[in-house]
């Protein structure tokens, strides 16, 4: 996961206060940093909005063995490639794309730390796709990322509680939800999109920190998606990045 930001220092200050992250500048240069919780990498932040001509946004990146081949598979399956693949020496190459319904995502070819973790219950972050047809989305991403065979990581795909659930080593890392997403909506939260969920021990405290630092709450009415149990709130950071805060339960690490 990566945040494309305008101001790296301001983003570090915000996410450090809201999520309790510490930061270290990553191997991609002074314009990039890695946010960590208890020494474990959670997400990257890059000061790339102006240089790459992209909006301020949180983007899900999927690891691939060959970026050029993955880009070809995206186009073959009806997706759109907007940027790349572009080199990020010395670590790898990346591309930005949208799926069949316009949800943005990225691909990454290169080295990644084995300490990066996603999961609903045993990691600080997990993913959710809001889309009109979760089954079509599962076939698209499964083909692009070669989940069944040939990919960088084997993903188990199952249908649970009216959702498509993606599991890695038994841990649910993402859910794909069908619902009345509006591709042309002027409100980003209503479009087909990947939501990045960050787990916090105290939802009220984290929400108060968002507001005190210039962020905003984003209304999330029931638009037909099947909700995952738990307390959560969708917010926007001061630069415009949209994400969701989930309150950790007694069974989740704080």
ABEGO torsion letter per residue (X at the ends): XBBBBABAAAAAAAAAAAAGBBBBBBAAEAABBBBBBGGBBABBBBBAAAAAGBBBBBBBBBBBABAAAAAAAAAAAGBBBABOBBBBOAAEBBBBBBBAAGBBBBBBBEBBBAABBBEAAABABBBBBBBABAAAAAAAAAAAAGAABGBABBBBBBBBGGBBBBBBGGBBABBBBBBBBBAABABAAABBBBBBBBBBABAAAAAAAAAAAGBBBBBBBBAGBBBBBEBBBBBBBAAGBBBBBBBBBAABBX
